[in-house]
Amino acid sequence: MVEENKNQETKPVEQIPAIEPAPQQQTAPEQTQPTQETPTEEKPTITQEERILSALAYMSVAFIIPLILKPDSKVCQFHARQGAGMFALCILVLIMLIAMPILGTLLFLGFFGLSVLAIYKAYIGDQWKIPVIGEFAGKVDLNKFITPTTPSASKKTEKVEKKDEQAK
């Protein structure tokens, strides 16, 4: 076997040319355009209590709680309106569940996922508008449903004034 190797001609190994780096192209220095300060919209600071109440608004009839506890908070009012819309949708989905069990079950699973997403978005402080529901919820004023209906103070004072006049 050694003799066979000697008989074979040895060929020189071809050298592989070295890879040279590509010549660097000279580029003009980057010209930076002056940055324009864009006015940033300041997000209203949301307290921990508002975040919890906002998340609570998406849990069935609990949408009433933020309306009662924080009637002046725009964040809580926003989520309470959407929570009321979700509650109305929940009732429709439950009716569908009774009428058509298979379709109703699928709708309920979708509704449940939407509720979880809305709770999460509310808790992190995002004012996410739920598609379709958010459009209708923005048009509804829930405070008129929560505010107790009592005779106005002006009517009471009129009655008192009439009694005073009759007494004289």
C-alpha positions as CSV (number, residue, x, y, z in Angstrom):
1,M,0.0,0.0,0.0
2,V,2.9,2.3,0.7
3,E,4.2,1.6,-2.7
4,E,0.9,2.5,-4.3
5,N,1.0,5.9,-2.7
6,K,4.6,6.5,-3.9
7,N,3.6,5.6,-7.4
8,Q,0.8,8.1,-7.4
9,E,1.8,11.5,-8.4
10,T,1.4,14.1,-5.8
11,K,-0.4,17.1,-6.9
12,P,0.2,20.5,-5.3
13,V,-2.6,21.7,-3.1
14,E,-4.4,24.6,-4.6
15,Q,-4.3,27.6,-2.4
16,I,-7.6,29.2,-1.7
17,P,-7.4,32.9,-2.2
18,A,-7.8,34.9,1.0
19,I,-11.0,36.8,1.3
20,E,-10.3,40.4,1.5
21,P,-12.7,42.8,3.2
22,A,-14.7,44.9,0.8
23,P,-13.3,48.4,0.4
24,Q,-15.1,50.8,2.6
25,Q,-17.1,53.3,0.8
26,Q,-16.7,56.7,2.1
27,T,-20.1,58.2,3.0
28,A,-20.9,61.7,3.7
29,P,-21.4,62.4,7.4
30,E,-25.0,61.9,8.4
31,Q,-26.9,65.0,8.4
32,T,-29.3,65.2,11.3
33,Q,-32.4,67.2,10.9
34,P,-33.3,69.4,13.7
35,T,-35.8,67.5,15.9
36,Q,-39.1,69.1,16.4
37,E,-40.5,68.8,19.8
38,T,-43.9,67.2,19.4
39,P,-46.4,68.0,22.0
40,T,-46.9,64.9,24.1
41,E,-50.3,64.1,25.3
42,E,-50.1,63.9,29.1
43,K,-52.0,60.9,30.3
44,P,-54.0,61.6,33.3
45,T,-52.5,60.0,36.4
46,I,-54.7,57.1,37.4
47,T,-54.7,56.1,41.1
48,Q,-54.5,52.5,42.2
49,E,-58.1,52.8,43.5
50,E,-59.3,54.0,40.0
51,R,-57.5,51.1,38.3
52,I,-59.1,48.6,40.6
53,L,-62.6,50.1,40.2
54,S,-62.1,50.3,36.4
55,A,-61.2,46.6,36.3
56,L,-64.2,45.8,38.5
57,A,-66.5,47.6,36.1
58,Y,-66.2,44.7,33.7
59,M,-67.4,42.1,36.2
60,S,-71.1,41.7,35.5
61,V,-73.3,44.1,37.5
62,A,-70.3,45.5,39.3
63,F,-70.2,48.3,36.7
64,I,-72.4,50.2,39.2
65,I,-69.7,50.3,41.9
66,P,-67.4,52.7,40.1
67,L,-70.4,54.9,39.3
68,I,-71.2,55.2,42.9
69,L,-67.7,55.4,44.4
70,K,-66.1,57.7,41.8
71,P,-68.8,59.7,40.1
72,D,-66.3,62.5,39.1
73,S,-63.6,60.2,37.7
74,K,-63.6,60.2,33.9
75,V,-61.6,57.0,33.8
76,C,-64.0,55.1,36.1
77,Q,-67.0,56.5,34.2
78,F,-65.4,55.4,30.8
79,H,-64.9,51.8,32.1
80,A,-68.3,51.8,33.8
81,R,-70.1,52.7,30.6
82,Q,-68.3,49.9,28.7
83,G,-68.9,47.5,31.6
84,A,-72.6,48.3,31.3
85,G,-72.4,47.5,27.6
86,M,-70.6,44.2,28.4
87,F,-73.3,43.3,30.9
88,A,-76.0,43.9,28.3
89,L,-73.9,41.7,25.9
90,C,-73.6,39.1,28.6
91,I,-77.4,38.8,28.9
92,L,-77.7,38.4,25.1
93,V,-75.0,35.7,25.1
94,L,-76.7,33.8,27.9
95,I,-80.0,33.9,26.0
96,M,-78.1,32.5,23.0
97,L,-76.6,29.9,25.2
98,I,-80.1,28.7,26.2
99,A,-81.5,28.9,22.7
100,M,-78.6,27.4,20.8
101,P,-76.2,25.6,23.1
102,I,-73.3,25.0,20.7
103,L,-73.3,28.5,19.2
104,G,-74.0,30.0,22.6
105,T,-71.1,28.2,24.2
106,L,-68.7,29.5,21.5
107,L,-70.1,33.0,22.0
108,F,-69.7,32.7,25.8
109,L,-66.1,31.7,25.4
110,G,-65.5,34.7,23.2
111,F,-67.3,36.9,25.7
112,F,-65.2,35.5,28.6
113,G,-62.0,36.2,26.7
114,L,-63.1,39.7,25.9
115,S,-64.0,40.3,29.5
116,V,-60.5,39.1,30.7
117,L,-58.8,41.4,28.1
118,A,-61.0,44.4,29.2
119,I,-60.2,43.8,32.9
120,Y,-56.5,43.6,32.1
121,K,-56.5,46.7,30.0
122,A,-58.4,48.6,32.6
123,Y,-56.1,47.5,35.4
124,I,-53.0,48.7,33.5
125,G,-54.6,52.0,33.0
126,D,-55.3,51.8,29.3
127,Q,-58.5,53.4,28.1
128,W,-59.1,50.7,25.4
129,K,-62.3,51.2,23.5
130,I,-64.0,47.9,22.9
131,P,-65.0,47.5,19.3
132,V,-68.8,48.1,18.7
133,I,-69.6,48.2,22.5
134,G,-67.3,51.2,23.1
135,E,-69.1,53.2,20.4
136,F,-72.5,52.7,22.0
137,A,-71.2,53.0,25.5
138,G,-69.8,56.5,24.8
139,K,-73.2,57.8,24.0
140,V,-74.9,56.6,27.2
141,D,-75.0,58.7,30.4
142,L,-75.2,56.2,33.2
143,N,-75.3,58.9,35.9
144,K,-78.9,59.6,35.3
145,F,-79.7,56.0,36.2
146,I,-77.7,56.1,39.4
147,T,-78.7,59.6,40.6
148,P,-81.6,59.3,43.1
149,T,-84.7,61.0,41.9
150,T,-85.8,63.5,44.5
151,P,-87.7,66.7,44.1
152,S,-85.4,69.5,43.3
153,A,-84.4,71.9,46.0
154,S,-86.2,74.8,44.2
155,K,-89.5,72.9,44.5
156,K,-88.9,72.4,48.2
157,T,-88.2,76.0,48.8
158,E,-91.3,77.0,46.9
159,K,-93.4,74.8,49.2
160,V,-91.7,76.3,52.3
161,E,-92.3,79.9,50.9
162,K,-96.0,79.1,50.3
163,K,-96.4,77.8,53.9
164,D,-94.7,80.9,55.2
165,E,-97.1,83.1,53.2
166,Q,-100.1,81.2,54.4
167,A,-98.9,81.4,58.0
168,K,-98.7,85.3,57.8
